[in-house]
Amino acid sequence: MELTVLGKYGPYPKAGTGAASGYLVSDGGVNLALDMGSGTLARLQQMTDISRLDGIFISHLHYDHTSDLLPLRYLLEDLDRTLTVYTAYEDSEWFKLRVVNVDSSSVIRLGSLTLRFYDMLHTVPCLAVRIEGSKTLVYTGDTMYNDNILAALVGADCALADCSKPDGFNGPHMTVSIAKKLNTETGVRIISTHLSPDYSPEEEYKEFPGISVAEELKTYKI
């Protein structure tokens, strides 16, 4: 299993470089995009042939996780392709796309991958996805700490987690201390993502070899 970081910032990209949340998981011949924030479509095309994309998981409907779905529709029209989007139901214009509504009871088989979903704690409904294939990767989407994260991480190899805010941050995301807590309690490798444009926590994780800060356009072996 491979994870490629297309963009890691939120709620908007870093000036000059960077993209909002977007990732690509490849395993067993299956290619699954996780979120499609601003700037990620160009990078997705750089990393893979869109015709080889099997589906898209959208954790929630905030713009920094969905905005590149709109130009993607034009590209799909040119390719005469339809892609399935997996996301929680919400009364939204997004559902003019081909959407499969999922919730915490859903299990999706996508080629060699199995997808399971967990309710997260954010300002809008948000799901984490657990991707089981040759390895197991959990993507939290945006969330504050909640017990469902621990349930999702049981037996996982890696977590791509929204845990990059400085201690003292007051908002609907996890801080670096929570990343350390999750790594210590579960032993699961953590790739910390959803960075604020003006803060990156590399220094905070120097004593935690099991935690790294996501690097854009880097491909990780899970």
C-alpha positions in Angstrom: 0.0 0.0 0.0 1.2 3.5 -0.9 0.0 6.9 0.3 0.8 10.0 -1.7 0.2 13.4 -0.1 -1.3 15.8 -2.7 -2.1 18.6 -0.3 -1.9 19.0 3.5 -3.2 22.5 4.4 -6.4 23.8 5.8 -8.6 25.8 5.7 -6.6 27.3 2.7 -3.3 26.6 1.0 0.1 28.1 2.0 1.0 31.1 -0.1 3.1 30.4 -3.2 3.1 26.6 -2.8 0.9 24.0 -1.3 -2.6 22.7 -1.7 -5.5 21.9 0.7 -6.4 18.4 1.8 -6.0 15.7 -0.7 -4.4 12.2 -0.8 -4.0 9.2 -3.0 -4.0 5.6 -1.8 -2.8 2.8 -4.1 -2.9 -0.8 -3.3 -3.5 -4.1 -5.2 -4.2 -2.2 -8.4 -6.8 0.0 -6.8 -6.4 3.8 -6.7 -8.6 5.8 -4.2 -8.5 9.5 -3.8 -9.1 10.9 -0.2 -10.6 14.4 -0.4 -10.1 16.9 -3.2 -9.2 20.3 -1.8 -8.0 23.2 -3.8 -4.9 22.5 -5.8 -5.1 18.8 -5.6 -6.4 17.9 -9.0 -3.3 19.2 -10.8 -1.2 17.1 -8.4 -3.4 14.1 -8.8 -2.9 14.2 -12.5 0.8 14.5 -11.9 0.9 11.4 -9.8 -1.4 9.1 -11.7 -3.6 8.7 -14.8 -7.1 9.8 -13.9 -8.5 7.0 -16.0 -6.9 4.6 -13.4 -8.8 6.2 -10.5 -11.4 3.9 -9.0 -13.2 6.2 -6.6 -13.1 9.2 -4.3 -13.7 9.3 -0.5 -14.9 12.7 0.8 -14.6 13.0 4.5 -16.9 16.0 4.8 -18.2 18.9 2.6 -16.0 21.8 3.7 -14.5 23.6 0.7 -10.9 22.9 1.6 -11.8 19.2 1.1 -14.1 19.4 -1.9 -13.3 22.3 -4.1 -11.4 20.5 -6.8 -14.4 18.1 -7.4 -15.8 20.9 -9.5 -13.1 21.1 -12.2 -12.7 17.3 -11.9 -16.3 17.0 -13.4 -15.0 18.8 -16.5 -12.1 16.5 -16.8 -14.3 13.4 -16.4 -16.6 14.7 -19.2 -13.6 15.0 -21.5 -12.6 11.4 -20.6 -16.2 10.2 -20.8 -15.9 8.7 -17.4 -18.0 8.5 -14.3 -16.4 8.2 -10.8 -18.1 7.1 -7.6 -17.8 9.4 -4.6 -18.2 7.9 -1.2 -19.4 10.3 1.5 -22.0 10.8 4.2 -25.4 12.1 3.2 -26.0 15.8 3.4 -28.6 17.9 1.5 -26.3 19.5 -0.9 -25.6 20.4 -4.5 -22.7 18.0 -4.4 -25.1 15.2 -4.9 -25.5 16.0 -8.5 -22.3 13.9 -8.7 -22.7 10.1 -8.6 -22.6 9.5 -4.8 -22.9 6.4 -2.6 -24.0 7.5 0.8 -22.1 5.8 3.6 -22.3 5.9 7.4 -20.6 4.2 10.3 -22.4 0.9 9.6 -21.3 0.8 5.9 -18.7 -1.6 4.5 -17.6 -1.0 0.9 -15.6 -3.4 -1.2 -13.6 -1.6 -3.8 -11.5 -4.2 -5.7 -9.0 -5.6 -3.2 -9.8 -2.9 -0.6 -12.4 -2.8 2.2 -13.6 0.5 3.4 -15.1 1.1 6.9 -16.3 4.4 8.2 -16.3 6.1 11.7 -18.2 9.2 12.8 -15.8 12.0 13.8 -16.4 15.2 15.8 -16.3 18.3 13.7 -18.4 21.4 12.9 -20.3 19.4 10.2 -20.8 15.7 9.8 -17.5 14.1 9.1 -16.4 10.5 8.6 -13.0 8.8 9.0 -12.2 5.9 6.7 -10.3 2.8 7.5 -8.8 1.3 4.3 -7.9 -2.4 4.6 -5.8 -4.0 1.9 -2.3 -5.4 2.0 -1.9 -2.9 4.9 -4.4 -0.9 6.9 -4.5 2.9 6.7 -6.9 5.2 8.7 -7.7 8.7 7.4 -9.4 10.8 10.1 -10.6 13.7 8.0 -11.1 16.8 10.2 -11.9 16.1 13.8 -11.5 16.8 17.5 -10.4 13.9 19.7 -13.1 11.2 20.2 -13.2 7.5 21.2 -14.1 6.5 17.6 -10.5 7.3 16.6 -9.2 4.7 18.9 -11.7 2.1 17.6 -10.6 2.9 14.0 -6.9 2.5 14.9 -7.1 -1.0 16.3 -4.7 -3.1 14.3 -4.0 -0.3 11.8 -0.5 0.2 10.3 -0.8 4.0 9.8 -3.0 6.9 10.6 -3.2 10.0 8.3 -4.5 12.3 11.1 -5.7 15.8 11.6 -3.4 16.5 14.5 -1.1 19.4 13.5 -2.4 22.3 15.6 -0.3 23.8 18.3 -1.1 23.1 22.0 -3.5 25.8 23.1 -5.4 25.8 19.8 -9.1 26.2 20.4 -11.0 24.8 17.5 -12.4 21.6 15.8 -9.1 19.9 15.2 -6.5 17.9 17.2 -3.3 19.3 18.6 0.2 17.9 18.6 -0.3 16.6 22.2 -3.1 14.5 21.0 -0.9 13.1 18.2 1.6 12.1 20.8 -1.1 10.5 23.0 -2.5 8.5 20.1 1.0 7.3 19.0 1.9 6.3 22.6 -1.4 4.5 23.4 -1.8 2.7 20.1 1.7 2.3 18.7 0.2 3.2 15.3 2.5 5.3 13.0 1.0 8.7 12.5 1.4 11.1 9.5 0.3 14.5 10.8 -1.7 16.6 8.3 -4.1 19.5 7.8 -1.5 22.0 8.8 -2.1 25.7 9.3 -0.2 27.7 6.7 1.8 29.5 9.4 2.7 26.5 11.7 4.4 23.2 11.2 5.1 20.9 14.2 8.3 19.1 13.2 10.1 20.3 16.4 7.3 18.9 18.5 7.7 15.4 17.1 11.5 15.1 17.4 11.2 12.8 20.4 8.5 10.8 18.7 9.9 8.7 15.8 6.4 7.2 15.2 5.0 10.6 14.1 6.0 12.6 11.0 4.6 15.7 9.3 3.1 15.1 5.9 5.2 16.2 3.0 3.4 17.2 -0.2 4.1 15.1 -3.3 5.8 12.5 -1.1 4.8 8.8 -1.5 4.8 6.8 1.7 5.0 3.0 2.0 2.5 1.9 4.5 
